[in-house]
Amino acid sequence: MTSKAPQTALLSVYDKTELVEFSRNLQALGCTLLASGGTAAALDLVGVSHVTIEELTGFPSMMDGRVKTLHPLVHGGILSRREKDHDDVVEYRIKEIDMVVVNLYPFSNVVSREGSSHDEAIENVDIGGVALIRAGAKNHEHVLVVVDPSDYSEIIARFQQDTLDYDFRYNMAAKAFAHVAAYDVAIAKYFSRSDKFPETSFLALTKACGLRYGENPHQEAALYSADDSNRAGTVVSASLLQGKQLSYNNISDVDAALECVYRFQEAACVIVKHGNPCGVAVSKNAELAYLKAFATDATSAFGGILAFNVPLDGDTLKVIIENQFVEVVVAPRIDATARQVAKQRTSLRVLELGAPFSLTNGLQYRHVSGGYLLQDSDTQKLDSGSTQCVTDRAPTKRELEDLEFAWEVVTYVKSNAIVIAKEQSTVGIGAGQMSRVVSAKIATMKAQEAGLQMVGAVLASDAGFPFRDGIDAAAAAGIGAVIQPGGLRRDQEIIDAANESGMAMLFTGVRHFRH
């Protein structure tokens, strides 16, 4: 098809960004403008001449604007296959339309606004705009369809340079169909919002950026934002202040670190390596929290991801880069002194959330062959009122504080998970083992290698102990108290083992498997 400038363009846009300049540029190319409703009013204000849809069809806008463009003279003009439909065009006096410029009512913005009503949602379900876009995209061989104001300048340049070819029309049609699909997903999700697991589940994703590769160099990858996550405080919306592009594994680990660090109210630091926390601590400030977290496992911390739930200052970052090699540092805010310090290590990726971390979805999606698993996110916090002390000795106040801390951390460690903690800091972490007792042994081994004191420490297990061997190993290391879900067949045997060693034990009744 020819790339000549369009003779007639239909404009019907809610988002009027760059509308006036684009319209004037089209007119300069000799294009007649058709405009509907608010678009026509906006052009009137600046004196851009146009033909209204009412003038074209002979019908007024009716039903409070619900019916404006749904007319054969409009859709016939868009859907005409030129030579093939020539007779109909002539018989019914249809004016062929070469370009459709449309974007839709802001349905997602309206329904996400606090206090929005169902009536408002209904009135923002666009009918005519969707029909125009689909018609233009369907007839892309003859019609250019435009849904994004950011494409205006390229379109004008292509017309001027005579480079608007079929491939470009095809790509714009693909973008238009995707735009409508995402819009329909938002509406369908709104109408099925009362059913957490409806018969049909919807997920619309928008490409944020391509990635160099996936988990491994031979895997291609890209990062997408979820349809309902256009808010600050997410990994996707975070600002990379310094360093090369984040990798697939970086992004995954940053997200895991943020989920964990934001479980705490006090200043906290989480160091993640390969999806698992290898050091977690809370303290008076970011620097002390980091030093305590780093002490857990300095070897594993090498090349790790560091996350904070408080602003990162220059003194803390200076300690970090003098202490270890780190891939990514992420915090809600990176202050000016920290940004200057970061320049000493240009390879360091510095990521600023811009707001407290925000989980993007109440549901988690996991791909399996042939489909997806969906489940609630595991955001359950420890309810101290529902925990049960099952041993002769109750935990001391200090032990109780450490048990609560360890229970928060163990939620984010891969199963089977064991966390040993003392003074609001991890001492040893055992993760991802097929046997719980092996995880316990790894946690104690890590503590011993780091030279950390386990006497008087506490232990958290993400699930119940099937045998007493794990408790015996903990007692031998000097662990004073244990927190675990309980609820297994040998619970009494486990309780007896704890009593024999003088340990305190809490049952939570809640399991935190993380696979």
matplotlib code that plots the C-alpha trace (Angstrom):
import matplotlib.pyplot as plt

x = [0.0, 1.1, 2.4, 0.7, -0.7, -4.3, -7.1, -9.5, -8.7, -11.2, -10.1, -11.9, -9.6, -10.1, -6.3, -5.7, -2.0, -0.4, -3.8, -3.6, -0.1, -0.9, -4.1, -2.4, 0.3, -2.3, -4.0, -0.7, -0.5, -3.9, -5.9, -9.6, -10.3, -13.4, -13.9, -16.4, -17.6, -14.9, -12.3, -14.3, -14.7, -11.0, -10.2, -12.9, -11.1, -7.9, -9.5, -8.5, -11.1, -12.9, -16.1, -18.1, -19.4, -22.9, -22.3, -21.0, -23.9, -26.8, -27.5, -26.9, -24.9, -27.6, -28.2, -25.8, -23.1, -23.4, -24.2, -22.0, -19.9, -22.0, -23.3, -22.9, -21.4, -18.6, -17.9, -18.5, -15.9, -13.4, -14.1, -14.3, -11.9, -11.6, -11.9, -13.8, -16.4, -16.5, -20.1, -21.4, -19.3, -20.8, -24.4, -24.5, -22.4, -19.8, -16.7, -13.7, -11.6, -7.9, -6.8, -8.5, -7.0, -8.7, -8.0, -10.4, -12.2, -9.9, -11.7, -8.8, -8.1, -11.7, -12.3, -8.9, -9.8, -10.9, -14.6, -15.4, -18.9, -20.3, -22.2, -18.9, -17.4, -20.3, -20.1, -16.4, -16.9, -16.1, -18.2, -17.8, -14.1, -13.4, -15.5, -13.6, -10.2, -11.2, -12.6, -9.4, -7.2, -9.2, -8.9, -5.2, -4.4, -6.2, -6.5, -3.8, -5.1, -3.4, -4.1, -1.0, -0.1, 3.6, 3.3, 2.1, 5.5, 6.7, 3.6, 3.9, 7.6, 6.7, 4.1, 6.5, 9.3, 6.9, 7.9, 4.6, 4.5, 2.4, 4.6, 4.1, 0.3, 0.4, 2.4, 0.1, -2.9, -1.2, -0.7, -4.3, -5.7, -3.5, -4.7, -8.3, -7.6, -6.0, -9.0, -11.4, -9.3, -9.6, -13.4, -13.7, -11.6, -13.8, -17.0, -15.5, -13.9, -16.3, -14.9, -11.3, -11.0, -13.5, -14.1, -11.9, -8.9, -7.4, -4.0, -2.9, 0.8, 2.6, 6.2, 8.5, 11.8, 13.7, 16.4, 19.8, 18.7, 16.8, 18.0, 20.8, 22.4, 20.7, 17.2, 15.5, 13.6, 11.7, 10.1, 6.4, 4.3, 1.0, -2.3, -3.0, 0.4, 0.8, 1.9, 5.1, 6.8, 7.1, 10.1, 8.9, 8.3, 11.6, 14.3, 17.7, 19.9, 23.2, 24.7, 23.8, 20.4, 19.0, 19.1, 16.3, 17.9, 18.5, 14.9, 13.7, 16.1, 15.2, 11.6, 12.3, 14.4, 11.8, 9.0, 11.0, 12.5, 9.1, 7.8, 9.5, 8.7, 12.1, 15.1, 15.9, 18.4, 17.9, 20.6, 19.4, 21.3, 19.7, 16.2, 17.0, 17.8, 21.3, 21.3, 18.5, 18.5, 16.7, 18.4, 18.4, 19.5, 20.4, 24.1, 23.8, 21.1, 23.4, 26.4, 24.3, 22.8, 26.2, 27.7, 25.2, 27.0, 29.6, 30.5, 27.0, 26.5, 29.3, 27.5, 24.1, 21.2, 20.8, 17.4, 16.5, 13.1, 14.5, 16.3, 19.9, 22.5, 26.1, 27.8, 25.9, 26.7, 30.3, 30.5, 28.8, 31.1, 34.2, 33.0, 31.9, 31.0, 27.3, 25.2, 22.2, 21.3, 17.6, 15.8, 12.7, 15.0, 18.7, 19.9, 22.2, 25.3, 24.6, 24.4, 27.8, 29.3, 27.9, 29.9, 33.0, 31.7, 30.2, 29.3, 27.0, 23.3, 21.5, 17.7, 15.3, 11.6, 10.4, 7.8, 7.4, 7.3, 3.9, 2.8, 1.3, -1.3, -3.2, -2.8, 0.4, 0.7, 3.0, 3.5, 3.2, 3.1, -0.3, -1.5, -1.0, -1.3, -3.0, -2.9, -3.2, 0.1, 1.5, 1.2, -0.1, 1.6, 2.2, -0.8, 0.8, -2.6, -3.2, 0.2, 0.3, 3.1, 3.3, 6.3, 6.8, 8.8, 7.4, 9.8, 11.3, 10.5, 13.7, 13.2, 9.7, 10.9, 13.5, 10.9, 8.6, 11.6, 12.7, 9.1, 8.9, 12.2, 11.4, 8.4, 10.8, 13.2, 12.8, 11.4, 12.4, 13.4, 15.2, 16.1, 18.2, 18.1, 19.4, 19.0, 16.8, 19.4, 19.8, 22.5, 22.1, 19.8, 19.1, 17.1, 15.8, 16.7, 14.7, 15.2, 14.3, 17.0, 19.6, 18.3, 18.8, 22.3, 23.1, 21.8, 23.9, 26.9, 26.5, 26.4, 29.6, 31.4, 30.5, 31.6, 28.2, 26.9, 23.9, 23.6, 20.4, 19.3, 15.9, 14.9, 12.0, 10.8, 8.4, 6.6, 6.3, 9.1, 8.2, 10.8, 12.6, 16.1, 15.8, 14.9, 17.8, 20.2, 18.9, 19.3, 22.8, 23.7, 22.4, 19.1, 16.8, 13.4, 11.6, 8.6, 6.9, 3.4, 2.9, 0.0, 1.9, 1.4, 4.5, 3.9, 4.0, 7.3, 8.7, 7.3, 8.8, 12.2, 12.0, 11.0, 14.0, 16.3, 14.6, 13.6, 10.5, 8.3, 5.5, 3.0, 1.6, -0.9, 0.3, 2.7, 4.9, 6.1, 7.9, 8.8]
y = [0.0, 3.6, 5.7, 8.8, 11.2, 10.4, 12.3, 11.9, 11.2, 10.6, 11.8, 10.8, 10.9, 11.1, 11.7, 14.9, 15.0, 16.6, 16.6, 20.2, 20.0, 16.6, 17.9, 20.9, 18.8, 16.5, 19.5, 20.8, 17.5, 18.2, 15.9, 16.6, 16.1, 14.4, 14.9, 13.7, 15.1, 16.4, 16.2, 18.5, 20.9, 20.9, 21.7, 24.5, 26.2, 26.6, 27.2, 24.0, 23.4, 20.1, 18.3, 17.0, 13.4, 14.9, 16.8, 13.7, 11.4, 13.8, 12.4, 14.2, 12.8, 11.2, 9.4, 11.6, 10.9, 7.2, 7.1, 9.3, 7.3, 4.1, 4.8, 3.1, 6.3, 6.2, 2.4, 2.0, 4.7, 2.9, -0.7, 0.1, -2.2, 0.5, -1.1, -4.1, -2.0, 0.8, 0.2, 0.4, 3.5, 5.2, 4.0, 5.0, 8.1, 6.9, 9.1, 6.7, 7.3, 6.7, 7.2, 6.4, 8.2, 7.0, 6.4, 5.2, 6.3, 5.9, 2.9, 1.6, 5.0, 5.5, 2.2, 2.4, 5.8, 5.7, 6.3, 5.7, 4.3, 1.5, 4.0, 5.9, 2.6, 1.8, 5.2, 4.7, 1.5, 2.8, 1.3, 3.6, 4.0, 0.3, -0.3, 2.4, 1.0, -2.6, -1.5, 0.5, -2.3, -4.9, -2.8, -1.9, -2.6, 0.6, 2.4, 3.6, 3.1, 5.2, 4.7, 6.2, 9.9, 9.0, 7.7, 11.1, 12.5, 9.4, 9.2, 12.8, 12.1, 9.0, 10.8, 13.6, 11.1, 8.8, 5.8, 4.7, 1.2, -1.9, -3.3, -0.1, -0.2, -3.8, -3.1, -0.2, -2.5, -5.1, -2.4, -1.3, -4.8, -5.2, -1.8, -3.0, -6.4, -4.8, -2.5, -5.5, -7.4, -4.4, -4.4, -8.1, -8.1, -5.4, -7.3, -10.5, -8.8, -10.5, -13.9, -14.4, -17.4, -16.8, -19.3, -17.3, -15.5, -12.4, -10.9, -8.0, -7.2, -4.2, -4.5, -2.4, -3.3, -6.1, -7.9, -9.1, -12.7, -14.7, -16.9, -18.1, -16.5, -19.0, -17.9, -14.7, -12.5, -9.3, -7.4, -6.6, -4.5, -5.9, -4.2, -3.0, -2.0, 1.6, 2.9, 3.7, 1.3, -1.6, -3.2, -2.4, 1.3, 1.7, 4.1, 2.8, 5.7, 4.0, 0.9, -1.3, -2.7, -5.1, -8.7, -11.3, -12.7, -9.3, -8.3, -11.6, -11.2, -7.6, -8.4, -11.2, -8.9, -6.2, -8.6, -9.6, -6.3, -4.6, -7.0, -4.9, -1.6, -0.7, 0.0, -3.3, -4.7, -7.9, -9.5, -12.0, -14.5, -16.7, -16.1, -16.7, -14.3, -15.0, -12.2, -10.2, -7.7, -4.8, -2.1, 1.6, 2.7, 1.3, 1.0, -1.1, -3.2, -3.9, -4.8, -7.3, -8.8, -9.1, -10.9, -13.8, -15.1, -12.8, -15.4, -15.7, -12.0, -11.5, -10.5, -10.3, -8.0, -5.5, -4.1, -1.5, -0.3, 3.1, 5.8, 4.9, 7.4, 8.0, 6.6, 3.3, 2.9, 3.7, 0.9, -1.5, -0.9, -1.0, -4.2, -6.3, -6.7, -6.1, -6.4, -4.1, -1.8, -0.9, 1.5, 3.7, 6.7, 7.1, 10.4, 12.9, 11.7, 8.1, 9.0, 10.6, 7.6, 5.3, 6.9, 5.3, 2.0, 2.6, -1.0, -0.9, -0.9, 1.6, 1.3, 3.8, 2.8, 6.3, 5.1, 2.2, -1.2, -2.1, -5.7, -5.4, -8.2, -10.1, -13.2, -15.0, -16.7, -19.6, -21.2, -24.9, -27.0, -26.4, -23.6, -21.6, -22.0, -19.1, -18.5, -15.8, -14.0, -15.3, -12.0, -13.5, -11.9, -13.6, -13.2, -13.4, -13.8, -17.0, -18.6, -21.5, -22.2, -26.0, -26.5, -26.4, -23.2, -20.2, -17.9, -14.9, -11.4, -11.3, -14.7, -13.8, -10.8, -12.9, -15.6, -13.1, -11.7, -15.2, -16.1, -13.1, -14.1, -17.8, -16.8, -15.8, -18.7, -21.6, -24.7, -26.7, -23.5, -23.0, -19.6, -19.1, -15.6, -13.6, -10.0, -9.2, -10.6, -13.8, -16.1, -19.0, -19.8, -23.3, -23.3, -25.4, -28.9, -32.1, -32.9, -30.5, -31.8, -31.1, -27.5, -27.2, -28.6, -26.1, -23.2, -24.2, -24.8, -21.3, -19.8, -21.7, -20.7, -17.0, -17.3, -16.3, -17.3, -19.7, -20.1, -18.3, -17.9, -18.9, -21.1, -20.8, -23.5, -22.8, -26.1, -28.7, -31.1, -34.6, -36.1, -35.0, -35.0, -31.4, -30.3, -32.4, -30.8, -27.3, -28.1, -29.4, -26.0, -24.1, -22.9, -21.7, -21.4, -22.6, -21.4, -23.7, -24.4, -27.7, -29.9, -33.1, -36.6, -36.6, -33.3, -34.7, -36.4, -33.0, -31.2, -33.9, -33.4, -29.6, -30.1, -32.5, -29.7, -26.9, -25.2, -23.0, -23.8, -21.9, -23.4, -20.9, -23.1, -21.4, -22.9, -20.8, -23.1, -21.3, -23.3]
z = [0.0, -0.6, 2.3, 1.1, 3.7, 4.7, 3.0, 6.0, 9.6, 12.4, 15.9, 19.0, 22.0, 25.8, 26.3, 24.4, 24.9, 21.8, 20.0, 18.8, 17.3, 15.7, 14.2, 12.7, 11.3, 9.6, 8.2, 6.8, 4.9, 3.4, 5.6, 6.4, 10.1, 11.5, 15.2, 17.8, 21.1, 23.4, 20.7, 18.5, 21.4, 22.1, 18.4, 18.4, 21.3, 19.3, 16.0, 14.2, 11.5, 11.4, 10.4, 13.4, 13.4, 13.6, 10.4, 8.7, 9.8, 10.1, 13.6, 16.9, 19.8, 21.9, 25.2, 27.1, 24.6, 24.7, 21.0, 18.8, 16.3, 16.0, 12.6, 9.1, 7.6, 10.2, 10.3, 6.5, 6.0, 8.2, 7.0, 3.2, 1.3, -1.3, -4.8, -3.5, -1.7, -4.2, -5.3, -1.7, -1.0, -4.0, -3.4, 0.2, -0.2, 2.3, 2.9, 3.2, 6.3, 6.1, 9.7, 13.1, 16.1, 19.2, 22.9, 25.5, 28.6, 31.6, 33.1, 35.2, 36.6, 37.6, 39.3, 41.2, 42.6, 46.2, 46.6, 42.9, 42.4, 40.2, 38.1, 37.4, 36.3, 34.0, 32.4, 31.7, 29.8, 26.3, 23.5, 20.5, 20.9, 21.1, 18.0, 16.1, 17.1, 16.1, 12.8, 12.0, 13.1, 11.1, 8.0, 8.5, 4.9, 4.1, 7.4, 9.9, 13.5, 16.3, 20.0, 21.7, 21.6, 21.8, 18.2, 16.8, 16.0, 14.2, 12.2, 10.9, 10.1, 8.2, 6.2, 5.4, 4.4, 2.5, 4.7, 6.2, 4.7, 5.3, 8.1, 10.1, 9.6, 10.7, 13.8, 14.7, 14.3, 16.6, 19.2, 18.8, 19.3, 22.4, 23.7, 23.4, 24.9, 28.0, 28.3, 28.1, 30.7, 33.1, 32.7, 33.0, 36.2, 37.7, 37.0, 38.4, 41.5, 43.9, 42.8, 43.7, 41.4, 38.6, 35.8, 33.6, 35.0, 33.3, 33.3, 31.1, 31.0, 29.5, 28.4, 30.7, 29.0, 27.4, 29.4, 28.3, 29.1, 31.6, 34.4, 32.1, 29.0, 26.6, 27.8, 26.3, 28.8, 29.3, 32.2, 32.1, 34.4, 35.7, 34.6, 38.1, 39.3, 38.0, 41.4, 43.2, 45.5, 43.1, 41.5, 38.1, 38.8, 40.7, 39.4, 38.5, 39.6, 38.7, 37.1, 34.2, 33.5, 36.1, 35.1, 35.4, 38.5, 40.0, 39.6, 41.2, 44.1, 44.7, 44.9, 47.4, 49.5, 49.5, 50.5, 53.5, 54.6, 54.6, 57.2, 59.8, 61.3, 62.6, 60.4, 58.7, 56.2, 54.2, 52.1, 49.5, 47.4, 44.9, 46.2, 49.8, 52.6, 53.9, 56.5, 58.1, 61.0, 62.5, 64.5, 65.3, 61.9, 58.4, 59.1, 62.3, 60.6, 57.7, 59.8, 61.8, 58.7, 57.0, 60.0, 59.6, 56.4, 54.9, 52.3, 50.9, 51.1, 48.4, 45.2, 47.0, 46.9, 49.8, 50.6, 53.2, 54.5, 55.4, 53.3, 52.5, 53.7, 52.5, 55.6, 55.4, 51.7, 52.3, 54.9, 52.4, 49.5, 51.7, 53.2, 50.3, 46.6, 46.1, 43.0, 43.9, 46.7, 47.0, 49.4, 49.4, 49.0, 48.2, 49.8, 48.1, 50.1, 49.2, 45.5, 45.7, 47.5, 44.9, 42.2, 43.7, 42.5, 39.1, 38.6, 41.6, 40.7, 42.9, 42.9, 44.5, 45.1, 45.6, 48.1, 50.6, 48.9, 47.5, 46.7, 43.2, 43.5, 46.1, 43.9, 42.9, 39.5, 38.8, 35.5, 35.2, 32.0, 30.4, 32.7, 35.9, 39.6, 41.4, 45.1, 47.7, 48.6, 51.9, 53.8, 57.1, 60.1, 63.4, 65.8, 69.2, 70.8, 68.9, 69.5, 72.1, 74.4, 74.6, 76.8, 80.6, 80.2, 78.5, 76.5, 78.2, 76.9, 75.0, 73.5, 72.5, 70.6, 68.8, 68.1, 66.5, 64.4, 63.3, 62.4, 60.0, 58.4, 57.9, 55.8, 53.1, 53.2, 50.8, 52.4, 54.3, 56.2, 59.5, 60.9, 64.0, 65.5, 68.4, 69.4, 66.3, 63.9, 62.0, 63.3, 60.9, 58.0, 56.5, 53.2, 50.4, 51.8, 51.4, 55.1, 57.9, 60.1, 57.4, 57.2, 61.0, 60.7, 57.9, 60.0, 62.9, 60.7, 59.2, 62.7, 63.7, 60.6, 61.2, 64.9, 66.1, 69.5, 69.5, 73.2, 74.1, 70.5, 69.1, 66.2, 63.7, 61.4, 58.5, 59.1, 61.9, 63.0, 61.9, 64.2, 67.3, 65.7, 64.6, 68.2, 69.6, 67.1, 68.1, 71.9, 71.4, 69.8, 72.8, 71.3, 74.0, 72.3, 69.2, 67.2, 64.7, 63.3, 65.1, 64.1, 63.2, 64.4, 66.6, 68.2, 71.7, 71.0, 69.9, 73.0, 75.2, 73.5, 74.1, 77.8, 78.3, 77.1, 79.0, 75.8, 75.4, 72.3, 70.6, 68.2, 65.7, 63.8, 60.6, 58.0, 55.7, 52.9, 50.2, 47.1]

ax = plt.figure().add_subplot(projection="3d")
ax.plot(x, y, z, "-o")
ax.set_aspect("equal")
plt.show()
